[in-house]
Amino acid sequence: MSAGTLQELLLLAHCRRVLEPMRTLLDLIDPDVVPLDADLAERAQLNFGDCFAAALAERDQLPLGYIGDDFTKAGF
């Protein structure tokens, strides 16, 4: 996960008042956090918005955990 995605995740968790449970989950899964550099930020912008994960997957040729346009079905 990019540091940008982590920052957005923590901000959203704070706003929804679930920051401590989110920190507990992050401690449990211990994700690799990739620094957000200028290259990754520009790639995310070219992917139109909140796309740090897609930009990281594209740049480092990694599988993307979710592909689709039906996030609303999950309640996000």
C-alpha positions as MATLAB code, in Angstrom:
seq = 'MSAGTLQELLLLAHCRRVLEPMRTLLDLIDPDVVPLDADLAERAQLNFGDCFAAALAERDQLPLGYIGDDFTKAGF';
ca = [
       0.000    0.000    0.000;
       1.290    3.461   -0.724;
       1.827    5.946    2.076;
      -0.827    8.086    0.358;
      -3.388    5.296    0.618;
      -2.474    4.758    4.276;
      -2.930    8.466    5.006;
      -6.333    8.491    3.294;
      -7.365    5.323    5.140;
      -6.427    6.773    8.521;
      -8.170   10.065    7.773;
     -11.356    8.273    6.784;
     -11.158    6.017    9.853;
     -10.735    9.093   12.062;
     -13.731   10.835   10.462;
     -15.871    7.730   10.948;
     -14.643    7.349   14.542;
     -13.055    3.945   13.961;
      -9.409    5.002   14.097;
      -8.365    2.718   16.961;
      -9.964   -0.418   15.450;
      -8.322    0.479   12.126;
      -4.935    0.804   13.802;
      -5.504   -2.583   15.437;
      -6.327   -4.107   12.043;
      -3.263   -2.515   10.450;
      -1.083   -3.892   13.257;
      -2.576   -7.333   12.621;
      -2.100   -7.383    8.844;
       1.190   -5.411    8.916;
       1.011   -4.070    5.346;
       4.106   -3.059    3.413;
       3.948    0.728    3.058;
       5.651    2.189   -0.008;
       6.756    5.834    0.211;
       4.731    8.257   -1.835;
       7.195    9.861   -4.210;
       6.695   12.280   -7.093;
       6.485    9.458   -9.652;
       3.735    7.636   -7.768;
       1.828   10.875   -7.115;
       1.882   11.756  -10.811;
       0.822    8.265  -11.848;
      -2.085    8.468   -9.387;
      -3.132   11.825  -10.839;
      -3.067   10.371  -14.342;
      -5.444    7.668  -13.068;
      -7.970   10.407  -12.157;
      -8.035   10.871   -8.428;
      -7.916    8.413   -5.568;
      -5.807    5.841   -7.368;
      -2.589    5.403   -5.387;
      -3.184    1.642   -5.281;
      -3.709    1.432   -9.048;
      -0.658    3.605   -9.701;
       1.514    1.462   -7.414;
       0.243   -1.766   -9.008;
       0.931   -0.403  -12.487;
       4.385    0.975  -11.665;
       5.641   -2.076   -9.770;
       3.682   -4.625  -11.837;
       1.758   -5.898   -8.819;
      -1.686   -7.479   -8.766;
      -4.459   -5.091   -7.773;
      -6.620   -6.395   -4.950;
      -9.886   -5.110   -6.400;
     -10.876   -4.077   -9.890;
     -14.345   -2.799  -10.623;
     -16.759    0.066  -10.343;
     -19.256   -1.290   -7.818;
     -17.773    0.011   -4.542;
     -21.204    1.447   -3.676;
     -22.484   -2.101   -3.295;
     -20.040   -2.564   -0.407;
     -21.444    0.484    1.387;
     -18.507    2.839    0.823;
];
